[in-house]
Amino acid sequence: MRSFKGRLILVLAAFLALASCRSSGEFGSEPEQLVDQSRITFQSMMSDNQYPGLVDLATRAKAIIIVPNLIRAAFFFGGRGGNGVMLVRGADGRWSDPAFYTLGGISWGLQIGGQSSELVVAVMTDKGLNAIMNREVTLGGDAGLAVGELGKGVNASTGLGLKSDLYAFARSEGLFVGVSLEGSVVAPRETWNQQLYGQDATPRSILVDRTSTSTSNVVKGLVAAMP
């Protein structure tokens, strides 16, 4: 049964995620807009020479999570939230279509400010992938799931040893310095998965079984952008 704290995090995440959404337009549906925003974010950060560690890890990752607009806001009590997608690399090296997720968290203490971040998370271990696939998961809090947060200019191949299950890269604007994902809940956005892939779609049918697929050119564009 989902805890009260978990429900509170997801409610706050949903509120902030709504604030992060752009109006319907070029691609019609919100899920397709998010997919295209995710492609733009991923390609931009992969080509940004300030994130050499991202390129290094993304080429070896089990999965990639992209949140093109993670909003963080606080006035003593704070929260962060955003919609994102996850793609999984198969045993044959081919990437799945994206499944939709929501990421959110809450914080307390002396904090005032706001921030908008582009976030890419490289999932490096089966443990990390299974935790996200099988249930709602709290980053840094479930079964010792370790999250490494890498800043600009950090080369992942030097001195890190790939000891974390996930590595997060954020490009941020705003009053906060850096992005911490400790305590963030990652949960499937079932309604968007079903909207794009059909009523029977689940994260597993999209990412692992690959029985739920899309003919959308926007989806194809994101898959083609993966390393």
Secondary structure, 3 states (H helix, E strand, C coil): CCCHHHHHHHHHHHHHHHHHCCCCCCCCCHHHHHHHHHHHHHHHHHCCCCCHHHHHHHCCCCEEEEEEEEEEEEECCEEEEEEEEEEEECCCCCECCCEEEEEEEEECCCCEEEEEEEEEEEECCHHHHHHHHHCCEECCCCCCCCEEEECCCCCCCCCCCCCCCEEEEEEEEECCCCCCCCCCEEEECHHHHHHHHCCCCCHHHHHCCCCCCCCCHHHHHHHHHCC
